[in-house]
Amino acid sequence: MRSLTRIFWCGTMAMLALSTGCSNGQSLSEKYPTQWETCNALFGAKNMESLRDNLDSGDLKFSNRALSVAQLKKGLTQEAIDPYDKLNGFKEYETCGLSGNGRVTAMARWAADPLKSVQANTERWKRATADVYVADPSGVGGDVDLVFRCAIKGASGQAQVLLETRVSAPAPPRFSEAFHQQLAVKLARTLRDELACTNDPNIPDDLDVAG
C-alpha cells in the first residue's frame, strides 16, 4: 500500500510539474514569480496555459526582466503626464517574453506617431474600430501590432494619447493566427483597463485584427 501511495504521489507531482512548465524542478511561477504574475495578469490564465502548451519544452523560461503590472502602469502613466522627451522619445516596455520551442514576446509603449500620422499611413495602419488601428501583419514580420487612443487622468497637456501594443509569436502551425490575435487583443484590453483610459476606447473581444 505504501509503494502504491508513493507511486501515486510521484505521478501527481510529475503531472503538476509538467502543467506548470517546470525547469530544474521549479515551476515557472516559482522561478520567475514577477514575470509569471505579470504575464498571467495581462494575457489571462487560460491563455497562459495555451502558451505553455504551444511552447512545450523541458526548459521553458522568461527572457524579459522582472516588471510588475504596478511598475508598468506607473511608468506609462508618468510618461503621459510628464513633458515629452524629444531626445529619448517614449520608453518601450517588454511586458512578457516566454521562450521554449519558439518565443513569444509582448511590448507596450506610447506610440511614436500621433493619431494624424497613423490615420494618414493607410498602407501600414487599418482602422479596426473608432479607437483602434491595426498594422498590416505582412509589413511587420507577422507581429500583431495595434494602437488605440488612451487618455490618462491628470495628463491635461497630454499631446500623445495613442498607446501601442505588439505581440510577436512563432508562425503557424505552432501558433495559429487566431490565437496570436487573441493574445494581442487581450493584452490591449487589459492595458486599457489597468490604465483606466478616460476616453474608454472600444476594444471588443472579437476585434478584427486582420484589418
DAJOUR-V617307 format. One line per field, one symbol per residue. ss: DSSP state (H for helix, E for strand, C for the rest). burial: I if it has 9 or more other ideal C-beta (glycine too) atoms within 8 Angstrom, else O. A space follows every 10 residues. Layout:
ss = ???
burial = ???
//
This chain:
ss = CHHHHHHHHH HHHHHHHHHC CCECCECHHH HCHHHHHHHH HHHCHHHHHH HHHHCCCCCC EECCCCCCHH HHHHHHHHHH HCCCCCCCCC CCEEEEEEEC CCEEEEEEEE CCCCHHHHHH CCCCEEECCC CEEEECHHHC CCCEEEEEEC CCCCCCCCCC CEEEEEEECC CCCCCCHHHH HHHHHHHHHH HHHHHCCCCC CCCCCCCCCC C
burial = OOOOOOOOOO OOOOOIIOOI IIIOOOIIIO IIOIIIIIII OIIIOOIIOI IIOIIOOOOI IIOIOOIIIO OIIOIIIOII IOOOOOOOOI OOIIIIIIII OIIIIIIIII IOOIOOOIIO IOOOIIOIIO IIIIIIIOOI OOIIIIIIII IIOOIOOIOI IIIIIIIIII OOOOIOOOII IIIIIIIIII IIOIIOIOIO IOIOOOIOIO O
//
